[in-house]
């Protein structure tokens, strides 16, 4: 039996773009302290999202709420102030951007926020997928376009780690000590402006610069004499609290934990008080009986199965001719999991699970670690079988057909 998530060694190139020295960052900074990284190349992030890209998105593509929002001086501007009604086919939409009013708000000092770019803008999506593959924590991306001499959000902290990548203009960042250590979603600490202390970092990001801000770290950013565009890459880390919460959720399958509390328990709590120790002991026994290896497999499966949408190429690959000269490569080079149970082969990759005959395992492994020319699988499969296998993996989104050379 062959098990375990497998892939080529993940590249740290995406993280290196954000922080420079990856080893030093992982050992000294990740989850611990903010890091400002200077870059001599002003265009280091221009390929991800330029000012002209944002101009096109905002003025020509009609991004709907919540893909676009507007903030000013720490407050969200009501959507009614920059949206309008319109039709799509026979359907009336009420959340289309009114470009003139939107740009008017920008002229008056408001920040335009583009949300979820990891799903809608391919260059940003590729970076986020590569970061996910290395960090193995979910990654998302927003962009903030701020006019000169303005501030979008006041001093605050996030409940996710942030990489701020400056793509255009300049922005001043002031970083203060953490408000709360490693906050979970919903754990926002109120900020007292008189109790911030001395800044840990007070700097202006220039194009090509980046800034890492761990969750819980107080910070604020504002423009001075120039407009600014930066990407915020957010890492929504999986925590031990998440694991513990899912362990407790297993009590739903234990009949005793589905019992109602005693009638009148809130009025006369003595009966409840005497029963609690036994229930706590039951819960402890349930947790102690958990198979640690299975728990690790479950958490790993959950991460890889929940990764972001697939990149382009799916439609082209479905229409491609799968002859022996076709070159196939795994999508995004994500890990895959192979398990042989008797005469069956089970393959999992990014939310897809396939069941196939065990004898195709060498060919499947070759295709998922490619690129590979389909004809090179002749020692493992006959011509018809290798085309059927390749077509199935293409349709399930596990591999793509490389474009023919011109």
N, C-alpha and C positions, 0 to 999 in steps of 0.2 A: 504493500500500500504506500502511495506517495501522497503526502499531505503538506500543508503549509503554504502561506502566501509566497509567491515567487515572482521575481522580475530581475532585470538587470539592475545593478547598483544605481539608486536614484541620483540624479544630477543635483548638485547644489548651486548650479549656475543662476537660477532664479533668485535664490536667497542672496547670493553674492552681489547681484545687481542692486539689492536693497541695502546691504550692510557692509559690503567690501569683504573683509576677512571673516569668513564663515566660522572657522574654528574658534577664533577669539570671541565672536558674537555668541556662539552657542555656549561656550564655557563660562563667559564672564557677564553677559548682558541679558540673555533671553529670560524674560519673566522677572528680572531683577532691577535693571536700571535703564534710563533712556540713553540713546546713542545718536549723535549727530554725525553723519558721514558726508564729507566734502567730496565733490567730484570735479576733476578738471575739465570734463566734457560737458558743455552746456546742453548738448543734445542727447544726453544719456538716456532720457526717458521720452524723448520726442516721438519715438515710434509707437509708444503706448497710447498717448492721447495728447494731441496738440491743441493749441488755441483754435486753429481752423477746424479741427475735428469737432470741438464743442460748438463752434459757430454753426456747423452743418447740422449737428444733432438738434440743437435748440431751435433753429429757425426753419429747418427743412424736413424733419422727420416726425414731428408731432408726438413727442414722448408724452404718454399719459401718466397721471398720478397713479401710484406713488413713484414712478420712475423719475419724476422731476418734482422738486419742491423748492421753496424759497425761504430763507431765514434772514433775519436782521436783528442785530443787537441781542442775540440770545433767544429770540422768539421766532416761532414759525409764522410766516405770513399766511393768512387764510387763503385757501385755494381759490375762492371766488374772486379774488383780486387779480388773478392772472390766468384764469381758465375761461373757456367759452363752450357753447354747445355746437355740435356738428353731426354729420351723418356718416356712417360707414355702411355701404350697402343700404339696407332698409332700416338699420338700427340707429337710433339717436344716442349720441355720446355727449356727456356733460362735462367731461374732464380733459378736453383738449386744450393745449396751451394757446393763449392769446399772445402772439409773439410781441406785438407792439406794447401791450401792458407789461409783459414780462421784462422786456428790455427797459421800459420806463422804471420799473422797480430797481433794476440793476443800476441805472443811471443815478437813482436816489440812494444808493449805498447798500442794496440788498445782495446777498450771496445766492447764486443759483446752484442747486445741488442736483447732480445726476446720480441716481441710486441704481444699484444692481448691475453695474457695468460688467461684472464677471459673467453675466448671462447674455448681454446684448451687444457688447463691443469686442470683436474677436481678438485684437491684440492684448487687451486687458484680460480677457478670458484665458488666453494661453498662459500668461504669466501666473494667474491665480491657480490654474490647474497644475502648473509645474511646482508652485509653492506648496500646494496641498500634497502632491506626491512626495515631497521631501519632508515637510513638517508633520504630515499625517494628522492635521487638524483642519477643519473646514475654513475656507477663505472666501471673502467677499470683497467688493470694491465699490466705492463711491468717488465722485469727483466734485470739487468745490471751486467754483469760479467766483472770485471776490473782486469788486471794483476797488479803485484806489482809496486809501484812507478810510477803510471800512473794516468791520468785524462781524463775522457771521454768528459765532457761538462764543459766549462768555466763558470764564474759567469753569471747567467741568472735568469730570473723569469719565472714561468709558469702561464698560465691562468686558471689553475684548482688547487684545493687543493690536497696535496700529503701526503700520509703516506708512509714513507720509512721503510721497515722491513728488518733488517740485518739477513740473513740466514747463511752466511758463511764468515769467514775472518773478516777483519776490514776495515773501511773506515772513513776518516776524513771529517767532514762536517763543513763548515763555513757559518753562516747565518747572513745576513746584514739586515738593515731596508728595508721596502718595497720600490720598485721603483715606483709603482702606486697602488692606492687603488682599490681592487676588479676588476682587469682588465677583460675585455671580450675577447673571442677568437679573435686574430688578433691585440690586443692592447699590443704589446711588446715594452717596453721602452728600448732604447739604453743604454748600460752600459758604464760609464766612470770609468775605474779602479782607477783613482785618486780621485774619489768623492764617494767612498763607505762608508766612515765613519767607526766607530768602530764596530766590529762584535757583534751581540746580542748573538750568540752561536758559540763556537769554541770547537768541541768535536769529539771524535772518537767513532763511533758506533761499538759495539762488537756483536757477535751472540746473538740473542734474544732481542737486543735493537730496539727501534723504534724512529722515528722522524716525527713530524707533521709539515708541511710547508704550511701556507696559500697562496693562489694565490696572485701573485704580490710581494712576498717576495724574495729578491735576495739571491742566494745561490750557492755554488759550492762544489763539493765533489771530493776527490782524495785518492788513496791508498798510503800507505807508504811502509813498508817492506813486506807486505803480500797481496795476492790476495783478492778480495772481491766479494761477490754475495749479491745483495739486490733486493727486490721486491719494485717497486714503484706502490702503489695503488692510482690511480688518481680519484678524485671526480669532475665530470663535473656538477657543480651546475646549477640548473635552476634559472634564475634571473628575477627580475621585468622587465628588458629590454626585456627578451624573451616574457613575457606576453604582454608588450606594443607593441612589434613588431607583435605579432599575432593579437592584436586588430586592428592595422592599416591595416593588411592584409585583414580584413573584408571589406575594401572599394572596393575590387574587385567585390563584389556583388551589389554595388551601381552604377547604370548607369552613374550618374554625374561624378564619379571619373574615369570613363573610357574614358571621353572626352579627346581629344588631346589638348595640349596647343595651344594658338593662333598662327596662321601662322606668321612667322617672329619674334617670341617672343624674341629670343636672339639678334636680330638686333635692335628691337625697343621694349624694355621691359615695357614701360609705361602701356600698356593694361594688361599685366600680373600682374604688380604691383597693379593695381586697383582691380583685381579679387581675389588676394590671400586672403585678409581678409574674404571674403565670403566663400571661400573653407575651410579655417581654422575653421570657425564657423560651417560649415557642418560636419567637422571631429569631432569637440568637441561634437556636438549633437549626432553623431553616437556613440561615446564612452560613453556619459552619458546615452544613452538608453540601454546599455549592462546590462543584468540581472546578478547581482553579484553572485547569487547562481549557475547559469548556467556556469559562467566563472570558478568558483571553480571546478565544476564537470568536465568541459572540461580539465582543467589542471591536475586534479587527474587522469582522464581516460588516458590522454596522457602518464603520467609517468608509470602507471601500465601496459599499453599496449605496452610500448617500452622496457620492461625489457629484460634481456639477455636470451640466448637460454636455453631450458629446460635441467635439469640434466638427467643422465642415468636412465634407467628403462623403457623407452617407448616401446622398442621392446619386452622386456620380458612380460610387462603388456598386450600387444596386443595378445600374444600367451597364456596367462594364462587362466586356467579354472575358470570361474566365477560361482562357486557354492556358497551355503550359508555359507561355511566355509572360503571363501576368505576374507582377511582383506585388506581394501582399505584406502589409506591415501592421502591427498592433496599434490600435487607436490610443494615443496619448501615452503609450508604453506603461499603462497602469498595471499593478500587480494582478496576478490571477491565482486561483486556488484549484488544485487538482486533487481529487480523491478517487482511488480505485476501490470499489466494493464488489468483490467477486468478479463477475464478467461485465460489470457496468463501470463507466467512467463518468464522474460528476465534475463539472467545471463551473467555477463562479468567477465573475469579473464585473465589477462596477454595477451591481444590482441585477445581473443576469445570471441565471443558473441553468445549465444544460445537462441532459442525461444522454449518454451515448455508449456504444459498445466499447469495452476496454481496449480492444485491439487498435483503436485509432489514436491512442494516447501519444505515441511518438510524433505523429503528424500534427496533432493539436498543439503539442508543446512547441514544435518548430514554428507553427503559424503565430503563436502568441509571444514568441521571442524574436520574430523576424527583424528585418525584412527577409523574405524568402521567395524564390521563384517557384511557382506552383509545380512546374515539371520536376523540380528537385526532390519532390516527395514520392517519386516513382518507386523507390525501394520499399515504401510503406503502404502505398495505396495504388490501385489501378486508376486509369485515367478518369473513368466515370465517378469512382468513389472520391477521388481528391477534389473533383469539381463540385460534387454534392456537399462535401465537408466545407470547402471554402465558401460556397454560397450561403450555407447556414451560418457560419461565423460572421460573414458580411452582414446578413440580415439581422443578426442579433447585436450588431454594433461592436463586435469584439475586434474586428480587423477591417482595414480598408484597402482598396486597390490603388496602388501608386499610379499617377498619370503616366501615360506612355511618353517616352522621350521624343522630342520633335527635332 
